[in-house]
């Protein structure tokens, strides 16, 4: 069970269940034609970013958009928040946000359930 008391209704956090031994991925769409760039904000004491990849889905001389994949690994048990802010090259504030709450458990305790 996840406690959302610290989350505000505007957060609309998505919950991800993970274990200490297994990396997990978060996929976000990015339109680089518009200058979009997702930037993750998280506590490195709880999560480690293993990979940040971009798969171009549609592209030609005028269009470059695709799927951005962030791969994380849990390094400490508990619930860890990852906030993604969509930045645009010419703006100082984030245009959009995505919030994920990662609930991390020990893989040995998940097998015994």
C-alpha positions as CSV (number, residue, x, y, z in Angstrom):
1,X,0.0,0.0,0.0
2,X,1.2,3.5,-0.8
3,X,0.7,6.5,1.4
4,X,-0.2,9.6,-0.8
5,X,-0.5,12.0,2.2
6,X,2.5,14.0,1.1
7,X,1.3,14.2,-2.5
8,X,-1.1,17.0,-3.6
9,X,-4.0,16.3,-6.0
10,X,-2.1,18.1,-8.8
11,X,0.8,15.6,-8.4
12,X,-1.2,12.7,-10.0
13,X,1.8,10.5,-9.2
14,X,2.1,7.2,-10.9
15,X,3.2,4.4,-8.6
16,X,5.9,2.0,-9.8
17,X,6.7,-1.1,-7.7
18,X,10.4,-2.1,-7.9
19,X,12.9,-4.4,-6.2
20,X,16.5,-3.8,-5.2
21,X,17.9,-6.3,-7.7
22,X,15.9,-5.4,-10.8
23,X,16.2,-2.2,-12.9
24,X,13.0,-0.5,-14.1
25,X,12.3,1.8,-17.0
26,X,10.2,5.0,-17.4
27,X,9.2,5.9,-21.0
28,X,8.3,9.5,-22.0
29,X,7.6,11.0,-25.4
30,X,9.8,13.9,-26.5
31,X,9.4,16.2,-29.4
32,X,12.9,17.5,-30.1
33,X,11.7,19.5,-33.0
34,X,10.1,21.8,-30.5
35,X,13.2,21.7,-28.3
36,X,11.6,19.5,-25.6
37,X,13.9,17.8,-23.1
38,X,12.8,15.7,-20.1
39,X,15.0,16.3,-17.0
40,X,14.7,13.8,-14.1
41,X,14.9,15.1,-10.5
42,X,15.4,12.4,-7.9
43,X,17.4,11.6,-4.7
44,X,20.5,9.6,-5.7
45,X,20.6,8.1,-2.2
46,X,17.5,6.1,-3.2
47,X,17.8,5.6,-6.9
48,X,20.6,5.4,-9.5
49,X,20.2,6.3,-13.1
50,X,21.6,3.5,-15.2
51,X,20.7,4.6,-18.7
52,X,19.1,7.5,-20.6
53,X,18.2,6.5,-24.2
54,X,16.3,8.2,-27.0
55,X,14.6,6.2,-29.8
56,X,13.7,8.4,-32.8
57,X,10.2,7.4,-34.0
58,X,9.4,10.0,-36.6
59,X,12.1,12.0,-38.2
60,X,13.0,13.8,-41.4
61,X,14.5,17.2,-42.2
62,X,11.8,19.0,-40.2
63,X,10.6,16.6,-37.5
64,X,12.5,14.8,-34.7
65,X,10.3,13.1,-32.1
66,X,10.5,9.8,-30.2
67,X,10.5,8.0,-27.0
68,X,12.9,8.7,-24.2
69,X,13.7,5.8,-21.9
70,X,15.2,6.3,-18.4
71,X,16.4,3.2,-16.6
72,X,16.8,3.4,-12.9
73,X,17.9,1.0,-10.2
74,X,16.8,1.1,-6.6
75,X,19.6,1.5,-4.1
76,X,17.6,1.9,-0.9
77,X,14.3,0.4,0.3
78,X,11.3,2.7,0.7
79,X,9.4,5.0,-1.5
80,X,11.3,7.4,-3.8
81,X,9.9,10.2,-5.9
82,X,11.1,10.9,-9.4
83,X,10.0,14.2,-10.9
84,X,10.4,14.8,-14.6
85,X,10.3,18.3,-15.9
86,X,9.9,19.0,-19.6
87,X,12.2,21.9,-20.4
88,X,12.3,23.9,-23.6
89,X,15.5,25.4,-24.8
90,X,14.3,29.0,-24.7
91,X,12.3,28.9,-21.4
92,X,13.4,29.1,-17.8
93,X,10.5,27.2,-16.3
94,X,9.3,23.7,-17.0
95,X,6.5,23.4,-19.5
96,X,5.2,20.1,-18.1
97,X,5.8,17.7,-15.2
98,X,5.4,14.0,-14.6
99,X,5.6,12.5,-11.1
100,X,6.4,8.8,-10.3
101,X,6.6,7.3,-6.8
102,X,8.8,4.2,-6.8
103,X,8.0,1.8,-4.0
104,X,11.0,-0.4,-3.5
105,X,11.0,-3.7,-1.7
106,X,13.5,-6.4,-1.1
107,X,13.3,-9.1,-3.8
108,X,13.4,-11.9,-1.2
109,X,10.3,-10.5,0.6
110,X,8.4,-10.3,-2.7
111,X,9.1,-14.0,-3.5
112,X,7.7,-15.2,-0.2
113,X,4.3,-13.5,-0.8
